[in-house]
Amino acid sequence: MWRLFLILLGFAALVPRPVAAQEYLSVRGPLSDEAFYRLVACAAPPGGDCAKPFIRWPAHRRLSLRVGLAQISAAFVDYRFDLVDAALDDAIAEINGAGAHLFLERAYEPPFDVPIYLVATPQGGRISGTGVPELDGTDLYIGRVALRSRGEEITAAAIAISADIRRREIASVVLEEVVQALGLITDIASPAYEDSIFAENGNSTVRLRGQDAAALRRHYPRL
């Protein structure tokens, strides 16, 4: 459903290193709220240990995260741009209304905390021309999220969306990519979670409800 590139920047050796990321986990049935949160936040299988670190936007940034379209390829100058534009507004409204201690702002000019690149790359192609090292040169499916973190804090994020994304996928993919740019970075494959924004095998959910919204609140709890 999506692809993630995660870089951790260590405090000791200030050299970025790529981290192999489990993109999704398969489960048989419904999980407890705790198990669901740990799966999407740190790739922990039910009852198991985390395979990824917990990462979040730092407190001084999370109430004013600027999200916007940083690049629009000519391939999107049709109905797809209008749908992505509207989907981004809807995604921001969903996230801001979920009850978590963070606030996203739609930005129309730099700087962006979460820039979105509508690229000419088709699904299965290789991204180029964004100027983001963690995106350029990587394979693109429908969407791709790149995160950079220092310790437990996200320091940068970027999203790329494929030029041949289908009309019916746009709203769901935009919402999912923005949510994952907040640090909830693992999908779930299960018949019990086909309606989740984290569903590995679907792109139809356009609302944050139930355990999806609860996971976001858990990741960014109100004080």
Residue pairs with C-beta under 8 A, 6 or more apart in sequence:
1 24
1 142
1 173
1 176
1 187
1 199
1 200
1 201
1 202
1 203
2 23
2 141
2 142
2 143
2 144
2 145
2 173
2 176
2 177
2 180
2 187
3 23
3 138
3 139
3 140
3 141
3 143
3 144
3 145
4 21
4 23
4 144
4 145
4 146
4 147
4 180
4 185
5 18
5 21
5 134
5 135
5 138
5 144
5 145
5 146
5 147
6 18
6 19
6 21
6 52
6 55
6 146
6 147
6 149
6 185
7 16
7 17
7 18
7 19
7 134
7 146
7 147
7 148
7 149
8 16
8 17
8 19
8 53
8 149
8 150
8 151
9 15
9 16
9 148
9 149
9 150
9 155
10 17
10 150
11 150
11 151
16 148
19 52
21 43
21 52
21 185
21 186
22 43
22 51
22 52
22 186
23 186
23 187
23 200
24 186
24 187
24 188
24 189
24 200
25 39
25 43
25 45
25 186
25 187
25 188
25 189
26 188
26 189
26 190
27 39
27 45
27 46
27 188
27 189
27 190
27 192
27 193
28 190
28 192
29 190
29 192
30 192
30 193
31 39
31 46
31 192
31 211
33 211
33 214
33 215
33 218
35 44
35 46
35 47
36 188
36 211
36 214
36 215
37 211
37 214
37 215
37 218
37 219
38 44
38 50
39 45
39 46
39 186
39 188
40 184
40 185
40 186
40 187
40 188
40 198
40 215
41 54
41 183
41 184
41 185
41 186
41 215
41 218
41 219
42 50
42 51
42 52
42 53
42 54
42 186
43 50
43 51
43 52
43 185
43 186
44 50
44 51
52 185
52 186
53 149
53 152
54 152
54 183
54 219
55 147
55 149
55 152
55 153
55 154
55 183
55 185
56 62
56 152
56 153
56 154
56 182
56 183
56 219
56 220
57 65
57 102
57 113
57 153
57 154
57 182
57 183
57 220
58 153
58 154
61 113
62 101
62 102
62 103
62 220
63 101
63 102
63 103
64 103
64 105
65 102
65 103
65 104
65 105
65 113
65 114
66 104
66 105
66 107
66 111
66 112
66 113
66 114
67 88
67 92
67 104
67 105
67 106
67 107
67 112
67 113
67 114
67 116
67 178
68 88
68 106
68 107
68 108
68 109
68 110
68 112
68 114
68 115
68 116
69 84
69 85
69 88
69 115
69 116
69 118
70 110
70 112
70 115
70 116
70 117
70 130
70 158
71 115
71 117
71 118
71 119
71 129
71 130
72 81
72 118
73 118
73 119
73 120
73 163
74 120
75 118
75 120
75 163
75 164
76 84
76 118
76 163
79 167
80 118
80 165
80 167
80 170
81 118
83 167
83 170
83 171
84 118
84 161
84 170
84 174
86 171
87 170
87 171
87 174
87 175
88 106
88 116
88 174
88 178
89 106
90 171
90 174
90 175
90 206
91 171
91 174
91 175
91 178
91 179
92 104
92 105
92 106
92 178
94 175
94 206
94 207
94 208
95 102
95 104
95 175
95 178
95 179
95 182
95 208
95 216
96 103
96 104
97 208
98 208
98 213
98 216
98 217
99 213
99 217
99 222
100 216
100 217
100 219
100 220
100 221
100 222
101 220
101 221
101 222
101 223
102 182
102 220
104 114
104 178
113 156
113 157
114 157
114 158
114 159
114 178
114 181
115 132
115 158
115 159
116 158
116 159
116 160
116 161
116 174
116 177
117 127
117 130
117 132
117 135
117 158
117 159
117 160
117 161
118 161
118 163
119 127
119 128
119 129
119 130
119 140
119 160
119 161
119 162
119 163
120 129
120 163
121 127
121 128
121 140
121 160
121 162
121 163
122 140
122 162
122 163
122 164
123 140
123 141
123 142
123 162
123 164
123 165
124 139
124 140
124 141
125 139
125 140
125 162
126 137
126 138
126 139
126 140
127 135
127 136
127 137
127 138
127 139
127 140
127 144
127 160
128 136
128 137
129 136
130 136
130 158
130 160
132 146
132 158
134 146
134 147
134 148
134 158
135 144
135 146
135 158
135 160
138 144
138 146
140 160
140 162
141 162
142 161
142 162
142 165
142 169
142 173
142 203
143 159
143 160
143 161
143 162
143 165
143 173
143 174
143 176
143 177
144 159
144 160
144 177
145 157
145 158
145 159
145 177
145 180
145 181
145 185
146 157
146 158
146 159
146 160
147 154
147 156
147 157
147 181
147 183
147 185
148 154
148 155
148 156
148 157
149 155
154 182
154 183
157 181
158 181
159 177
159 178
159 181
161 173
161 174
161 177
165 173
168 203
168 204
169 203
171 206
172 197
172 202
172 203
172 204
172 205
172 206
173 203
175 197
175 205
175 206
175 208
176 197
176 198
176 203
176 205
179 197
179 208
179 212
179 216
182 216
182 219
182 220
183 219
184 198
184 215
184 216
184 219
186 198
187 198
187 199
187 200
188 196
188 198
188 199
188 200
189 199
189 200
189 201
193 199
194 201
194 202
195 202
195 204
195 205
196 205
196 210
196 211
196 212
197 205
197 208
197 212
198 212
199 205
205 212
208 216
